[in-house]
Amino acid sequence: MAGVHWFVLFVRSCQEKTVAKQLAAEGIEYYIPVRRELRQWSDRKVWKDMLLMPRTVFVRCTEHERFRILKYVTYADYYMMDRLSKQPMTVPDGQMELFKRVVGGAAAPVEFHPADAFAPGDMVRVIEGPLKDMECEITSIKNHSYLCVRLGLLGVALTEISASSVEKI
């Protein structure tokens, strides 16, 4: 669909699901990155979906729909803006698909770090596991290897990966 982009929408605290329901009712595609975590209570352990990026909802829509969302969707605050161009930041479809794959298929927990935290590294292809055939950047932090998906100004999604699971491109 021409003119459709992924925008980064910031919402009020703890209102991600409410905004998602309203977007779904309007037929607008959205994505909220969550990770499963085992939480310990005094009497039991429970798996819970935890937000990877609180207050953030990725929205795939046209420019016209982008304005309507801010006007009519309750708890939608603002879009992330590119400081240089003063335009709303968009995430290319390819990067968004990689990000979704990393969040949904990573064996280790996914972390999120600011965009300026890492320098670009070697490009690799994953050769085994649920992320097989994915091509991404690899970076090393504190003697650990991470698979890295850059999302422009938004930052970097990371998941730990064994060096034997990747090959250099």
C-alpha positions as CSV (number, residue, x, y, z in Angstrom):
1,M,0.0,0.0,0.0
2,A,1.5,3.3,-1.1
3,G,2.1,5.9,1.6
4,V,1.9,3.5,4.5
5,H,4.7,3.6,7.0
6,W,5.5,2.4,10.5
7,F,5.4,5.3,13.0
8,V,6.5,5.3,16.6
9,L,3.6,6.4,18.7
10,F,4.0,7.3,22.4
11,V,1.0,6.8,24.6
12,R,0.2,7.6,28.3
13,S,1.6,5.3,30.9
14,C,0.0,1.8,31.1
15,Q,-2.4,2.5,28.2
16,E,-0.7,0.5,25.5
17,K,-3.4,-2.2,25.4
18,T,-6.2,0.4,25.5
19,V,-4.7,2.2,22.5
20,A,-4.2,-1.1,20.7
21,K,-7.9,-2.0,21.1
22,Q,-8.9,1.4,19.6
23,L,-6.4,1.0,16.7
24,A,-7.7,-2.6,16.0
25,A,-11.3,-1.2,16.0
26,E,-10.2,1.3,13.3
27,G,-8.5,-1.5,11.3
28,I,-5.1,0.0,11.8
29,E,-2.1,-2.3,12.0
30,Y,0.0,-1.9,15.2
31,Y,2.7,-3.7,17.1
32,I,3.5,-3.7,20.8
33,P,6.9,-5.4,21.6
34,V,6.5,-7.7,24.7
35,R,8.7,-10.4,26.2
36,R,7.6,-13.4,28.4
37,E,9.2,-13.4,31.9
38,L,8.9,-15.8,34.7
39,R,7.8,-13.8,37.8
40,Q,8.2,-15.2,41.3
41,W,5.6,-14.7,44.0
42,S,5.8,-16.0,47.5
43,D,3.5,-19.0,46.7
44,R,3.9,-19.5,42.9
45,K,5.7,-18.7,39.7
46,V,3.8,-17.1,36.8
47,W,4.7,-16.3,33.2
48,K,3.8,-12.7,32.3
49,D,4.0,-10.6,29.2
50,M,6.2,-7.6,30.0
51,L,6.6,-4.5,27.8
52,L,9.9,-4.3,26.1
53,M,9.4,-0.5,25.4
54,P,6.9,1.0,27.9
55,R,4.6,3.7,26.5
56,T,5.5,2.8,22.9
57,V,3.2,1.4,20.1
58,F,4.4,1.0,16.6
59,V,1.6,2.0,14.1
60,R,1.5,1.2,10.4
61,C,-0.7,3.8,8.7
62,T,-0.9,6.5,6.1
63,E,-0.1,10.2,6.8
64,H,-3.9,11.0,7.0
65,E,-4.5,8.2,9.5
66,R,-1.5,9.3,11.6
67,F,-3.3,12.7,12.2
68,R,-6.6,11.0,12.9
69,I,-5.0,8.7,15.5
70,L,-3.7,11.7,17.6
71,K,-7.1,13.4,17.4
72,Y,-9.4,10.4,18.1
73,V,-7.5,7.7,19.9
74,T,-7.7,8.2,23.6
75,Y,-4.3,8.2,25.4
76,A,-2.3,8.7,22.2
77,D,0.2,11.5,23.1
78,Y,2.7,12.1,20.2
79,Y,4.9,10.6,17.6
80,M,8.7,10.3,17.8
81,M,10.2,13.1,15.7
82,D,13.4,13.2,13.7
83,R,15.4,16.1,15.2
84,L,17.0,17.1,11.9
85,S,14.1,16.9,9.5
86,K,11.4,17.8,12.1
87,Q,9.3,15.0,10.6
88,P,7.8,12.0,12.3
89,M,10.3,9.1,12.5
90,T,9.4,6.1,10.4
91,V,10.8,2.6,10.6
92,P,11.3,0.8,7.3
93,D,9.2,-2.3,6.8
94,G,12.3,-4.5,6.5
95,Q,13.7,-3.3,9.9
96,M,10.3,-3.6,11.5
97,E,10.0,-7.3,10.3
98,L,13.5,-8.0,11.7
99,F,12.6,-6.4,15.0
100,K,9.4,-8.5,15.3
101,R,11.4,-11.6,14.5
102,V,14.0,-10.9,17.1
103,V,11.4,-10.1,19.8
104,G,9.2,-13.1,18.9
105,G,11.9,-15.7,18.2
106,A,14.8,-15.0,20.4
107,A,15.8,-17.8,22.8
108,A,17.4,-15.3,25.2
109,P,15.6,-12.2,26.6
110,V,15.6,-9.1,24.3
111,E,17.1,-5.9,25.7
112,F,16.6,-2.4,24.3
113,H,19.3,0.2,24.3
114,P,19.5,3.8,23.1
115,A,20.6,4.4,19.5
116,D,23.9,6.0,20.4
117,A,25.0,3.1,22.8
118,F,26.7,1.0,20.1
119,A,28.9,1.5,17.1
120,P,28.1,-0.5,13.9
121,G,29.7,-3.9,13.7
122,D,30.0,-6.9,11.5
123,M,27.0,-8.1,9.5
124,V,26.1,-11.8,10.2
125,R,23.7,-14.5,9.1
126,V,22.1,-16.7,11.8
127,I,22.8,-20.3,10.9
128,E,20.8,-22.2,13.6
129,G,17.9,-21.7,16.0
130,P,14.5,-19.9,15.6
131,L,16.2,-16.9,13.9
132,K,17.9,-19.0,11.3
133,D,18.7,-17.2,8.0
134,M,18.2,-13.7,9.5
135,E,20.9,-11.2,8.6
136,C,21.8,-8.7,11.2
137,E,24.6,-6.8,12.9
138,I,26.6,-8.4,15.6
139,T,28.1,-6.5,18.5
140,S,30.0,-7.4,21.6
141,I,29.3,-5.9,25.0
142,K,31.1,-6.8,28.2
143,N,32.4,-10.1,26.6
144,H,28.9,-11.2,25.4
145,S,27.8,-11.4,21.8
146,Y,24.5,-9.9,20.8
147,L,22.4,-9.9,17.7
148,C,21.5,-6.3,16.9
149,V,18.5,-4.8,15.0
150,R,18.8,-1.0,14.5
151,L,15.6,1.0,14.5
152,G,17.1,4.4,13.5
153,L,16.8,7.1,16.1
154,L,14.6,4.9,18.3
155,G,17.5,2.7,19.3
156,V,18.8,-0.9,19.1
157,A,17.1,-4.2,20.0
158,L,19.5,-6.8,21.2
159,T,19.4,-10.5,22.1
160,E,22.3,-12.6,23.2
161,I,23.5,-15.2,20.7
162,S,26.3,-17.7,20.6
163,A,29.2,-17.0,18.2
164,S,28.8,-20.6,16.9
165,S,25.2,-19.7,15.8
166,V,26.3,-17.1,13.2
167,E,28.5,-16.8,10.1
168,K,30.0,-13.6,8.8
169,I,28.6,-12.3,5.5
